[in-house]
């Protein structure tokens, strides 16, 4: 409901100039939304001052106290008054607002904080032998006084929003505000690995307790960043991530990104930085999602820490009061940088899967567990002692170990010396359990492979390679298959018929809501055309309309690959199992299936011995 009361007398309202106190409180409403906003502004000032050590303290979630101390260059005594004036800054001269190389530049943080709280600044420059202090209370600036302190600056903010008490009602609990402060410090610490950070909760008085600490790192940039990420995101992330170092069209990208098998149920572990500035930008977050769309299901999210560096004139950081968003001169180039960089880095991981999968497997083992399905054992020469019958040809990749007679595959028993493959990363196949899991022996442990998930990824990668090269070869059906669809399914399907034909699936309209399948991808062999078409319709219906065509095609290819994979319950011979292992080793991304789940689990001998109390 509009509660605005018009001027019924027709009088013209008088235009007035707001006083400095009111202007500062309005500015504070834009810059300082909550205690964590104040912490961010003050710590960024410390970083711009060249600090190598920053100590942050807060009480009651930052509502009653925020204190930031640093060892930076300090503020000269004769400039303390000026530092509390709006639009006064040492970081730019105002001639080029698109060439910003510092964190802060608006010159609004200190006067805004002084307008809504009780602010005290004490500082000593590197070239002076004494320190000075100035206080501000609700916008009223006090006199400068001498004070004892070492070189650097301390800014203390007491009773935030005491001058605008209505704002306090919109703050969350002390615990929630404290968590927001911690998140801010962690993000800034990620972008500055050579700076030490300490965060304390002093709500109880005294020295309080340290809630976060990150010691300054040393070494080259990649080692320093990894060391800092290890202390913030944990050792598991450091051990299950890949490094990025990618350049394109004036933009560079570095950082670390998790393997697809190391993912989370929400996008809370994604940290993005532009020229060292932490940002939460929808364009960049969307690019991360797009880069992993080939490896993760929609409900799983990667963990990343990505740093984009570029000429400051190529990005506008002045589009948001809190500088949380940026605008690139070439948005498509920025998105392409992230997508290409992430996919290139993930491809270097080969068949590698997250080490946490093994930890989860160890935890799932129970001493009383016993096998309830046949185990197909092999002797020392890797020859199966129980050769199961094969009812259908194994699909692409294993034709060299099978011979087809009269439409049926006869077992080919070729001896494979264990020592020929035991030194391979995924080892030598020793057994098959539950007609779905391959057990392989490695030099220092064993590997358990999900045969369907692994082959699904292999088929998918082959489909993509064929698609990129010259299209997927098709095979004509002897009897074209008619599929009846709903009207909605038919409508979404006919929009992509040309794209489907490019990877070997030729479909035509057949009248009404029916379609006719005339050709299928040759790589799939014999396939259930009805199920394949309905799966593709499901994929198209699930996708949002904003998804680009290339992403849609990859999602459909993933569905198609599932139909050409070795099914669960398919009994395999030793030669077939070893061929699968070798192809996994040679295929990028084979450590996870098309949905981000692991295709294999590796257990070291030490892990197995630990299960039996031998270590």
N, C-alpha and C positions, 0 to 999 in steps of 0.2 A: 504494500500500500504506500502511495506517495504521500508523505507527511509534509512536503514543502508548502509553505504558506505564501501565496503570491502577494505582491505589493498592490493591495486593492485600491490604494489612494493614487496610484500612478506616479509615486515619488521615485526619483532616481536615487539608488543607493550610492553612498559616498565611497569612493575608492581610497583606501588608506594603506600606507606602508607599514607592514608588520615590524615590530621591534625585534632586535637581535635575539632576545630570549625566546620569543614565540617562533621565530624562524628556525632556531636551533632545535627546539622541541619537535617541530615538524620534520626537520631533517633526521632527527633521532628516530622518529617513527619509521623512516625508510631504511636507515642504515642499521639500527639496533632493534631487531624484532624481539630478541630474548637474550639472556645472559651469554649464550654461546656466540651470538653475533658480536657482542662486545669483546669477547675473548679473541675471536678471529681478527677483528680490526687491530687490536693491540699487539698480538703476536706477529701479524704481518708487518706492523711498524718496526718491530724488533728485527725481523728478517731483513727488511729494507735498510736497517741501520748497520747491517753486517755482523749481527750477533753470531757467536759460535756456541753460546750456551744460553738457554731461555728457561726460566723457572716460572711456573704458573701455579697460583693457589686460588682456591675458591671456598666459599662457605655457603651453606644452605642452597646448593644448586646454583650459586653465583648471584643469588638475589641480594644478599647482604654484603658480600665481599668478592671482589675479583682483583687479583694482584699479579702483575706481569713484570718480572725483572730480567734484564739482559745485560750482556757485556759489550753492547754495540758502541757506536761512535759518540752517542750522547747528544744532548741539546745545549747549545751555548746559553749562558745566563741571559744575555740580551735578546734572545729569541723565544724565551718561554712564553711571554705574553702573546707574541705573534702566533705561536703554535696553537693557541687556544682561540684563534680567530677563524671564522668560516672562510673556506677556500684559500687558506694559507698552507702551502706545502713546499717542501724542498725537492720533490721528486719529479716535477715537470715545470717547464717555464710557460706553458700555455700556448706555444706556437704551433704544436702539432699534437692534437689529441688522439691521433691514430697511431702514434709511435710511443706506446706505453711499455716500459721495460721493468716497472716496479709493481709490487703488490697493490699498494695504496697510492692514490693520486688525487682524490677528490678534495682532501683537506677538510673533511667534515667529521671524522671520527671523534677527535678529541673535544671540539666544541659541542658536539652532539651529546657525548657522554657527560660532559660537564653540565649540560642543560637539564639532564634527567636524573642525575645522581650527585654524590659528593666525590669529587675527583681530586687526587693529589698526584703531582708529578715531581719526582726528584731525579736530577740528572747531573752527570759530570762528564764533560768532554775529554778526549784524549790529550788535548793541548792545555788543559787547565789543571790547577792544583787544588781546586775546591769544588764542591757540589752546591747546587741551588735547588730550592723547592718552591712550588707554587700550588695553590689550592683553588678549586672552583666549587661552589655550592649552589645548585639550581641556576647556574648561569652567572652568578656573581663571582668575579675573579678577585682573589686576595692578593696581598703583596708578596714579592719574592723574598725568601728567607734563605740564609745559609744552612747547610745540613751536611752531616758527615756520611760519606758513602764512597765506594770504589768507583772506578770508571764504568760508565754505562747508564742505563735508565731504569727506573721503577715507576710504573703507573699503578696507582691503587684506586679502585672504584668501590665506594661504599654505598649501600642502600640504593641500588639501581631502581629507577622509576619512582623514587620518593617524591619527586617533583610532579610526577604524573601518575598518581596512585591507581587510577582506573586501569592502567596497563598491567598492573600486578595481577588483576583478576583473570587475565587471559593467559598467564603463565601456567605451566604444568607443574607436577609435583617436583619436589627437590631432587628426587632420584632421576626423574626423566630429564630435567634440565642438566643435571650432572652428566648424564649419559651423552647428551647433545654436546656438551663441552668436550668430553673425551673424544667423541667422534671428530670434532673439529681439529683437535690437537693431533690425532692420529693421521688425518689427511695431510696436514701441514708437515708433519714429521716424515711422511713418505716422500714428499717432494723435496725435502732438504736433508739428505742422509748424512751430510757432514756437520750438521748442527745437533747438539745434545738438547733433549727436552726432558723436563721433569714436571709432573702434574700432581698436585697435592690437594686433598680435601681437608681443610682446617676448620670444619664446622664445630668440632669439639674444643677448639682453642689450641695453643701451642704450635708445635711443628706439624701436627696433623699426621695423616697417613698418605703415602705415595700410592696413587691409583694408576699411574702410568709413567713409565720411564723408558727413554730411548737414548742410549749413549751414542756419541758421535762416531760415525764409521770412518774407515780409512781405505786406502787402495783406489783402484780405478772405479769409474762410475758404475759399471755393471756389478762389481763386487760390493760396492757400497750400497747400492739400491737393494740388492738381494739380501744383504745383511740386515738392512733396516726392515724390509718386508718380512724377513724371518722373525724379527722381534715383535712385529705388529700382527701379522697374519698367521704366524705359527710355522713350526718346522715342517708340518705336513704340506702346507702350500709350497714352501721352498723346494721340497723334494718332489713335488708333483706338478711342476710348472715348467714352461719352456720360455726361453729368452727371446725377445724381439729386438731387431735392429734393422729398420726398414726406412727407405727414403723414396719420396716420389714428389715431383713437381714443387720443389721448394719447401716441402714438409718432411719432417723426420719423426719417426716413431720408435721409441724404445720402451722397455719394461718387461713384465712377466705376465704370462697367462696360464691358467690351469689346464691340465689335460681334460678332455671331455668327461672322463670317468671320475674326475674330482669336481663335482658340481654341487649346487645347493638348490633348495626348494624355493628360494626367493632371490631376487636380484639385489641382495644386500652386501655382497662382496665385490662390488665393481667400483674401482677408484680411477678417475680420469683427471688428467692434468694438462693444461695448455700453457706453455711457457712457465712451468712451475706453479701455476695457479690451480688449486683444486676447483673443479667445476662439476655440476650436475646437469649435463646438457642432453636434451632429448635426441638430438641428431647423433651424437657420439654413442649414447647408450643403444640407440637403434642399430647403429653399425655393428656394435659388439654382438647384439642378438642375431643380426644377419650373418655375421661371420661364423657363428656356432650353429646356425640353423641346420647345417648339413650333418651335425654330429650329436645334437641334443634334442630331446623331445621338448614340447612347448612348456612343460611344467618344471624343467630343470634349467639352472642358470650357472654360467661359469663364474670363476673368481679371477679378476684381472686387476692389474695396476699398470696403466698405460700412460705414457708421457709423450705428448706431442710438442715438438719445438718448431718454431717458424719465425720468420721476420715479423716483428710486432705489427707492421703495416698490413699484414695479410689476415689479421684477425681483430675484431672489435670487441674489447672486453668491457665496454662502457654501455652495454645494453640492459644491465640489471643493476639496481642500487647496491646490492650486496655482491655484485660481480660474480654471481654463481653460474651465469650463462654467458656464452660467447657467440659471436656471429662471424663465420669465416667468409672471406671474400669469394671463395670457391667451395661451397658446401659439398658438392658432389665429389670434389677432390679429397676433402677431409674424410668423407665416408669411405671412399675407395681406399684411402691410405690404411684405415683401420681394418677393413674387410680383407684386403690383400695381405697386409702385414700379419694379421692373425692366422689366416689360412696358410700362408707360407711357413710361419713358425710351427704350426701344428703338423704340417706335412713332414717337418724334419724329425718329429718324434717317432716316425715309423710305426711299429707295432706296439710301442710302449703304452702301458696302462698304469693307472694310479697304484702306488704302493699301499694305499689305505685299503684297497680291495683285499689284499692278503691279510691285513690285520683283522678285518671284519670276518674273514673266513676262519682264521684261528679262533676268534671268539665264538663262532657258530658251532665249532666242533664239540660234540658231547661224547664222553667216554662210552656211554651205553649204546651209541648209534651203531647199527648193523646194516649191511647192504640187504636190500629186499628184492633186487633184480639181478639178472645174470651179469657177471663180469667176464669179459672176453680176454683171457690171459694170453701172453706171448712168451715164447722161450727166449733164451739169450741171444738168438740170432734174429729176434724180432719177427719170427714166423708165428702166426696165430695158430694155437692148438685147437680152437673152435672157430671154424670159418662159417659165418652166418650166410644164408642165401641172400642174394640181391635181387629184388623184384623189379627195379627200374634203373636206367642208366644214371650214374652220377653226373651232375651237370658240369658246366664249363670248368676247366682247370685240371681235370683228372682223367682225360681220355687216354693218357699214355699208360694207365695202369688197368685198362679194362678192354675187353673185346666183346662185340655184340654179335650174337648168333640168333637168327630168326626172331628178332625183336626181344631177345632176352640176353642179359649180361651174364657171362660165365666168369667165375672167379679166376683170376690170374695170380698164382702164388709165386711171386718173385722174392727171393730172400734179400733182405736189406741188412747189411752188417751194422750193428749198433754203433760201432765206433765211427762209422761214416757220418752219422748225424748227431751223435751225442754232444758234440761241441757246438752245435747250433744254438742260438738263443732260446728257442722253444723246445730243444731236445729231441729225443726219439720216442715215438709212440710205443707205449707198452700195453695199453688195455683200453677198452671202451666200457663205460658204466652206464646202466640204465638206457642204453641205446641212444645216448645224447651227449655224453661227456667223454672226451678223449683224455687219457692219462699219459703224460709224456715225462720221461726222465731227462733231467738236465745234469750237467756236471756237479752242481751244488744244490740240487733239490728236485722239485717236480713241478709240472705245469698241468692245470686242469682247464680244458678248452670246451666251451659251449659250441658244438659243431654247427648248429643252425645259425647262431648269432654271428660266428666267425665267417661262415660262407656267405651270409647275407651281405656283410660288409664287402667281401671280395667281389661278389657279383655287382654290387652297387658301384664300386670303383671302376670296374671294367665297363659298365654301362656309361659312366661319365666320360671315361677316356675315349670310347668309341664315339660318343656324342660329339665330343670336342674335335675329334679327328675328321670324320666324314660321315657321321650319322651311324645309327645302329642298324646292322643288317637284319632283315626280316625274313620270316618263313611263312609262305602262304598256307592257310589251312585247307585241307582236302575238302572239308565241308564247312563253309562259313557258319559261324555261330550267331544266332539272333538272341539279343538280350533285351528283355522288357524292363524299362526304367520308369520312375515317376517323372512327372513333368519337370520338376525342379532339377532332378538328376540329369535329364536329357539336356536342359538348357545350359547347365554349367559345363557339360561335356562337349557340346558342339562348338563352344567358344575356343576350345583348345585342340580341335581335331588336327590342324596343321602341325602343331607342336608335337602331338602324340605320334604322328607319322614319322617325324624325324628320328625317333628312337625305336622304329620298327613296329609300332602298333597302329595298324590301319583300320579305322572304324568309319562306317558310313551310316547315314540316317536310313531307316528302313520303313518309315511311315508310322504315324502316331507317335508314341513315346518309345518305340523300339529302335535299337541300333543293331548293325550287323558288323561283327568282327571278322575281317578277311585275312589279316596278317598279324603275327605276333613276333616279338623280338626273338631272333634265332638263339641268342645266348641262353634263353630260358628253357629251351627244349620243349617237352610237352607241358602245357600249362592249362589250367582251368580258366578259360576266357571269361566265363560268367563272373567268377570271384574276382578276377583281375579288374574288370571294368567297374564292378561295384566298389572295389577298394579305391580306385582312382576317383570315382564320384564322391566318396566319403572324404577323401583328401581335399578335393576342390571345394566341397561344402564347408569343411572345417576352416579353411584359410580365410583370412581377412582380405577385403578388397584392396587394401593398400599394399599387399605383398607384390613385389615386382615379378614379372613373368619368369625370369631366370630362377628365382627362388621357388616359384610354384613348380617349375619343371623338375628341379632337384628333389622336391618333396614327393612328386609323383614317381620319379625314378626310384626313390627309396622304397616306395610301396611295391613297385614292379620287382625290385631286387628280391624282396621277401618271397615272391612266388617262384623264383628260380633257385632258391637255396635248398641245401640239404635239410630235410625236415627232421624234427625231433622224432625218435623212434626208428630212424634209418640205421641199420647195422652196417658198419664199415670195416673193410679189410685193412691190414697194417699198411699196405702201400698207399691206400687212399688217405689214411690218417696222416702219414708222413708227408704226402704231397700237400695236404691242407696246411700243415705246419710250415712247410717251406714257403708256400705262397703267402701265408700271413706275414712271414719275416720280410718278404720282398714288397709288401703292399702298404703304402702309407695309411694311417688311421685305422689299421686293422686291430688295434688294441681295444676298440669299442665298436659296438654295433651301430646301426643307423639311428638309434634312439639314445645313444650315450651310455648304454650299459656296457660293462666290461665283457669282452669275448673270452678272456682267460684269466685265471688266477695263478700266480706264481708263489710257491712256498719254498723258502730256503730250507736246507737241511737243518739249520739251527732252529728254525721255527718248528719243524716236525719233532726234533729231539726235545724241544721245550714242552711239547704236548705230552710226552712220555716221562717228563721229569728227569731227562738225561743231562740237563745242563742247569 
